[in-house]
Amino acid sequence: MKVKVWGVMEGPIAVEDVEDSDIPMGSNYFLVCKSEIDGIMGEDNFWFEDFDSAYEWKKHFMKSIEPLVVDMPDDSGYN
């Protein structure tokens, strides 16, 4: 499944700063992003192992309006 990420709404946020039981194993940071799946817009969390990887996405949207296209497993639970 292809997910288009159109922007970062919040983050990077450290997982230790939130109370959530649905944090994927190995994730230390996340972004709340505006995303599109099959033409349906929504907000989703995208998880990262390190701050720098998450911040790369944020930097992308500071200089571009083009979406990031991410391949996700069909059972990923997005949107």
C-alpha positions in Angstrom: 0.0 0.0 0.0 1.3 3.4 -0.9 0.8 6.2 1.6 1.3 9.8 0.6 2.5 12.0 3.4 1.6 15.7 2.8 3.0 17.3 5.9 4.1 17.1 9.5 1.5 18.3 11.9 3.5 17.6 15.1 6.9 16.3 16.1 9.3 14.7 16.3 7.9 13.6 19.7 9.8 11.3 22.0 7.7 8.2 22.9 8.8 8.7 26.6 6.8 11.9 26.6 3.4 10.3 25.9 1.3 7.7 27.6 0.4 5.2 24.9 0.3 1.4 24.9 0.4 1.1 21.1 4.0 2.1 20.5 5.7 -0.2 18.0 8.7 -2.1 19.3 12.0 -0.2 18.7 10.3 3.2 18.1 11.7 6.1 20.0 10.1 9.0 18.2 7.1 9.7 16.1 5.5 12.3 13.9 1.9 13.2 13.5 1.4 13.6 9.7 -1.3 14.6 7.2 -1.5 11.5 5.1 -3.4 10.2 2.1 -4.4 6.6 1.4 -6.5 5.7 -1.7 -7.6 9.3 -1.9 -8.7 9.5 1.7 -7.0 12.2 3.8 -6.3 11.7 7.5 -3.8 12.2 10.3 -1.5 9.3 11.2 1.5 8.6 13.5 4.7 7.6 11.8 7.3 5.9 14.0 11.0 6.2 13.9 14.0 4.6 15.8 15.9 7.8 16.1 15.4 11.6 16.1 17.5 12.3 13.0 15.3 10.0 10.8 12.1 11.7 12.0 13.6 15.2 11.6 14.6 14.4 7.9 10.9 14.2 7.1 10.2 17.5 8.9 13.1 19.2 7.0 11.6 17.9 3.7 8.4 19.8 4.3 10.2 22.9 5.4 11.5 23.3 1.8 9.0 21.4 -0.3 5.3 20.9 -0.8 5.7 17.6 -2.6 4.5 14.6 -0.7 6.7 11.8 0.5 5.4 8.4 -0.8 5.9 5.5 1.6 5.4 1.8 1.0 3.5 0.4 4.0 2.3 -3.2 4.6 -1.4 -3.6 3.9 -2.1 -4.5 7.6 -0.3 -1.5 9.0 -3.5 0.1 10.4 -3.0 3.5 8.8 -6.1 5.7 8.1 
